C-alpha cells in the first residue's frame, strides 16, 4: 500500500500550471520531528516535500493554500522519470488526494476537507489505486 499522511506547514503559495485538460498546483511542504539527542538536547529535524494537486484539488489549493498554512495532506508517493541533458532523471513528490486545515487560526471556507477522486481527471490513471 502506498499511503502518506503529512502534518505540517506549506512553504510557499502554490504554483499553478495548466496541463492537458487539467490544472496542477505544486507547492513545498515542511514536516518537523522533535527528539532528544544523546546529550539530552532537544533537536528538530525538518523534512521538505513537494506536493502536487490535480484538477479540483488544484483549484482548492490555488484558492486556499498560502505560505504558512497549517495543513494535513493525504496522498501517495509518485516518481516521474524524464530525460534531461542526455540522462535519465527522476522526480519524487506527494500526489495529494485530500487536504484539510490543521488548526483553528486559518481563514478558511466552511468545508475545507474536499475528498477528490483524481482518477481519470488527470489523464494519468496508473491503475495503482485499489477500490477499498
N, C-alpha and C positions, 0 to 999 in steps of 0.2 A: 504494500500500500504506500502510495506517495501522497502524504498529507502534511501540511505545515500550518501551524498556528503561531503567529508572531504578535507580541505585545510590545509596542514601542512608540517612537516619535518620528514623524515624517521629516526628512532632512531638507526638503525643498518643495516648492509648488510643482505639481505635475507638468511635464512636457506633454503636449498633445500633438498627435500625428494622425493623419487620416490614411488608412490602408485601403485595400480593395474592398469597398462596401462595408467597412467598419472603422471605428475610431480606436486609437490606442493611447492610453495615458501611462506615462512612465515617471516614477519618482524614486528617490533614495529613501531608505528607512533604517533607523538605528534601533537596535535592541541592546540592552545592557544587562550584565550579570555582575553581582557584587559578592565577594567572598573574602575570607581572611587568609593571608599568605602564611608561610611557615613562621614568620616573625610575629604573627598575630596582628599585622596591619591590615586594615580594610583596603581592598583593591576593587576596582571596577574595570571590567572589560567591555568594550563596545564593539559590536559587530555591525557592519553596514551591508544592507541588502538592496538589490534592485527589484522594484515591484512593477509589474506590468498589469494593467487592467484593459479589458476589451469591451467594446460595444456599450451596452447600457451602464456597466460598472465604470467604464471610462468617462461617461457623461457625469455620473455621480462624483467621481474623483475630481473632474475638472471644476465642478461647481462647489464642492465642499471641502476637499482636502487642501490644506495650506501648510506651508512650512511651520513646523512646531505642533501640528495636530497630533494628539494622543490617540492612537488607533489600535484596534485588534484586527489583524488581517488573517484570513483563512484562504488557503490555496494549495498549490503543489509546485514542486521544483521542476523547472524546464531548462533544457540546454539546447541552444541553437548552434548549428555548425555552418560555417561560411568560409569562403575563400578570400584571402586578402594578402597582398604583397607576395604572391607565389606560394603561400602556405595555407594550411587549414587552421582556422581559429574557432574557438568555442566561447559562447557567452551563456552564463548560467544566471537565472533570475527566478523570482517567485511569480507565478501566474495567479493573480488574485481571483478568488471566486466569491468572496464575501468581505466587506469592510464594515466595521462599526466603530463608533467613537468610544474611547475609554476615558471616562471622567465626565463630570457634570459642568465643567467650566467652558466647554466648547459651545460656540454658536452653531447650532445645527438644526436641520428640519425635524419635524415630528417623527418621521420614520427614517432612521439612519442605518438600518441594517438590511439593505436590499439583498435578497438572495437571487443571484443572477445565474441562470444556466447558460454558460458560454458556448455550449455545444452548437455547432453548425452556424453560429453567428460570426465567427472569426474566419471561417473557411479553412481552418487547420485542425479539424477534429481528428485527433490521432487515435481515437478509439481506446484510450487508456483509462477512461472513466467507467467505473463499474456501476450498475444500476441499483446498488444498495448502499 
